[in-house]
């Protein structure tokens, strides 16, 4: 039996992504097919992260939701890595 654990290393750079992000629910799970990973779709709204999208306005919504934000990534030399930090979001890593 194998277990998956995150790689524990020290980041060369750390970027804090808390603050304003755009949010868009995706009730038909079609955002990946429509290219939402490349451009922000119409109908997004601004929220502040840390954030839980399924409390409040969307408390009865069950499905996929997307967060969007652009930022400038620092230049890294080879063999270095970047950690992105943000609070109170959930993830579903799907190819798209």
Secondary structure by P-SEA (a helix, b strand, c coil): cbbbbcccccccbbbbcccbbbbbbbccccccccccccccccbbbbbcccccccccccccccbbbbbbbbbbbcccccccbbbbbbcbbbbbbccc
